[in-house]
Amino acid sequence: MIKKFIYVFMVAAFGLFAAGCATIVHGTSTRISIDTVPEGAIARVGEQMTTTPGTLIVKNSQPGVIEIQKDGYQPATYYLQQQMSGWVWGNVLVGGFIGIGIDFISGGAYKLTPKDINLSLIADGNKS
């Protein structure tokens, strides 16, 4: 009887520790590094912005469109791609349905790509 209890306890504990695998492994947001030629452009996603070279932190659950602007250059738009993390399958294999829910609600089930953006801006042909 005690042996069975210990076995059930260990399986339950393992399930709890494995819950939210993707969220634990790579978090709920992604740091996107942005560099432009020339430097000094403004990169923006939602309410966040940085001057290049710089970094934006984007929530995995809401993939963003990064807009890059600099006076004298054509504006650029960059679309982040949302991909499902392989760590979600860790919850499926272990039976951590709570963990799967946590991963999807928190955004940990996804990862954004690319993490590094290097962009050469095109000079604007319109001279004022």
VEXKOLVEX-14509 format. One record per residue (C-alpha): z, y, x. Coordinates in steps of 0.05 Angstrom, whole numbers, plus 5000, padded with zeros to 4 digits. Layout:
ZYX
...
This chain:
500050005000
501950505055
495750305094
491350465034
494851135025
493751325098
486451135092
485451555029
489252135062
484852105124
478452095084
480752685041
482953075102
476352955137
472653185074
476653825072
475453965146
468053835138
467554285077
463154885090
460054595153
454355105157
458955685142
463655465197
458155335248
453955965243
457556425195
455256825135
451157345172
446257395229
445857905285
438758145291
437058465358
431458985353
427659295411
421659745406
416660055453
417860635456
425460615448
429161085401
426160845334
430660795273
431160075246
434060005176
435859435129
439259625064
444660145080
445159945153
441360275209
441060285284
437160635339
432960175382
434759805423
440159605375
443059065330
443558985255
448158495220
444658195159
447857745107
444557055107
444757035031
440457655025
434657635073
432358325087
426358745101
427259145165
423859815165
422560145232
420660875239
419661375295
416562065291
409362055317
408561305304
406460885244
412260585205
413059835212
415959325165
418858665187
420758105139
426457645158
425356915139
430956525105
431455785124
436455265101
441255055155
441354325175
448954355174
448654345098
446853605103
453553485138
456853645072
452053185034
453552605081
461052695080
461152815005
463853525011
461153804946
466154364952
463354515021
456254534995
458455044943
462055454996
455855445040
451255684985
455856214956
457756505024
450656485051
452555995105
447455495078
442055945106
440056225172
435456815184
429756835234
427957125280
434257365314
430457785364
425058285345
420858605399
415659095371
410659565401
409860165355
402860435342
401861175353
400161565290
393161845292
395062445249
396763045292
400163625258
